[in-house]
C-alpha cells in the first residue's frame, strides 16, 4: 500500500508515486484538502479532508497538516491492530531495550493476566520477553 499526501493535492511527485505503485499492483490512498485533485483522482482510495482556507494563507501545517496527521495516525493505529501488535487496547509489540520498556511490559502483563509483578517477570522471562506469547501461554495453563 502506498499513501500519497499533499495538502493542495497536485504535487507531481506524489501523483507519480501513486501511479508507479498502482502499476506495480499496490493499493493506493490519496489524501488531499482540496476536492477533485490529481492525487485524489489517481488513488484507489481518495481521502478528502475539507479543512477550508488556512488562518495564515500558505501555512498548510495548520488545519491541513493537522487533518492529515489525524488520518495518518488512524491508518497506522489500524495497521498495528490488524498486524497483531495490539492486545485489547494495549500496544504489546515492545522490545525490552531499556528499563522503562521492561517496566511497561511488566505492567502490561500484570494488567492482562491480573497477576503479580513477580509472575509477570517470570512469564516474560520464560517467553523471551514476548508479551503475546507470555499471555497466550498463561491463558492456556489456566484453562
PATORLUM-441870 format. One line per 2 residues: number of its first residue (from 1); their letters; for each residue x, y, z of C-alpha. Coordinates in steps of 0.02 Angstrom, whole numbers, plus 50000, padded with zeros to 5 digits. Last residue first. Layout:
% PATORLUM-441870
NUM) a) X,Y,Z; ...
END
This chain:
% PATORLUM-441870
143) xx) 49606,48832,51563; 49736,48925,51668
141) xx) 49885,48850,51577; 49817,48905,51408
139) xx) 49793,49082,51474; 49971,49088,51538
137) xx) 50045,49029,51374; 49943,49156,51275
135) xx) 49993,49298,51391; 50179,49259,51387
133) xx) 50175,49228,51200; 50088,49394,51166
131) xx) 50206,49488,51284; 50367,49421,51208
129) xx) 50505,49445,51336; 50591,49282,51285
127) xx) 50438,49181,51338; 50503,49109,51504
125) xx) 50575,49279,51551; 50407,49363,51515
123) xx) 50315,49233,51619; 50433,49253,51767
121) xx) 50426,49442,51755; 50235,49438,51753
119) xx) 50233,49316,51900; 50346,49432,52001
117) xx) 50241,49583,51954; 50087,49496,52023
115) xx) 49944,49435,51915; 49785,49504,51839
113) xx) 49835,49423,51674; 49811,49574,51562
111) xx) 49859,49701,51695; 50015,49612,51756
109) xx) 50067,49578,51575; 50050,49763,51535
107) xx) 50139,49819,51694; 50285,49701,51659
105) xx) 50299,49765,51481; 50299,49945,51542
103) xx) 50436,49904,51668; 50541,49824,51532
101) xx) 50510,49975,51420; 50575,50096,51552
99) xx) 50722,49983,51592; 50786,49983,51413
97) xx) 50781,49877,51255; 50641,49763,51316
95) xx) 50560,49758,51144; 50377,49804,51129
93) xx) 50240,49739,51016; 50110,49737,51152
91) xx) 50019,49901,51124; 49865,49893,51235
89) xx) 49679,49913,51198; 49634,49728,51180
87) xx) 49805,49659,51132; 49889,49762,50997
85) xx) 50036,49724,50883; 49939,49588,50794
83) xx) 49951,49651,50615; 49772,49715,50608
81) xx) 49792,49818,50768; 49953,49897,50710
79) xx) 49879,49935,50539; 49726,50015,50620
77) xx) 49839,50127,50726; 49941,50169,50571
75) xx) 49787,50222,50473; 49714,50323,50616
73) xx) 49878,50414,50648; 49892,50450,50462
71) xx) 49715,50523,50458; 49748,50630,50612
69) xx) 49911,50692,50535; 49817,50740,50376
67) xx) 49693,50844,50475; 49833,50930,50570
65) xx) 49929,50969,50412; 49775,51042,50328
63) xx) 49724,51147,50478; 49895,51218,50525
61) xx) 50043,51148,50430; 49971,51212,50267
59) xx) 50034,51388,50304; 50010,51471,50135
57) xx) 49875,51590,50195; 49876,51604,50384
55) xx) 49706,51551,50451; 49707,51415,50320
53) xx) 49562,51402,50199; 49441,51258,50215
51) xx) 49477,51095,50306; 49377,50983,50189
49) xx) 49478,50825,50209; 49469,50719,50052
47) xx) 49526,50538,50060; 49538,50453,49891
45) xx) 49553,50263,49889; 49616,50193,49725
43) xx) 49720,50350,49702; 49746,50445,49539
41) xx) 49591,50556,49552; 49628,50602,49733
39) xx) 49807,50644,49689; 49760,50745,49536
37) xx) 49638,50849,49637; 49448,50844,49631
35) xx) 49419,50915,49805; 49555,51006,49902
33) xx) 49624,50950,50071; 49712,50799,49998
31) xx) 49750,50620,50047; 49774,50488,49913
29) xx) 49773,50304,49951; 49847,50171,49838
27) xx) 49834,49982,49831; 49994,49910,49759
25) xx) 49998,49812,49597; 50162,49875,49524
23) xx) 50072,49993,49405; 49974,50058,49554
21) xx) 50135,50100,49647; 50202,50192,49495
19) xx) 50042,50294,49478; 50041,50337,49663
17) xx) 50224,50386,49661; 50198,50493,49507
15) xx) 50049,50582,49587; 50158,50616,49739
13) xx) 50300,50681,49628; 50177,50792,49532
11) xx) 50108,50879,49687; 49926,50913,49641
9) xx) 49829,50887,49801; 49846,51056,49887
7) xx) 49875,50970,50055; 49976,50831,49975
5) xx) 49989,50654,50040; 50009,50493,49941
3) xx) 49985,50331,50038; 50059,50175,49960
1) x) 50000,50000,50000
END
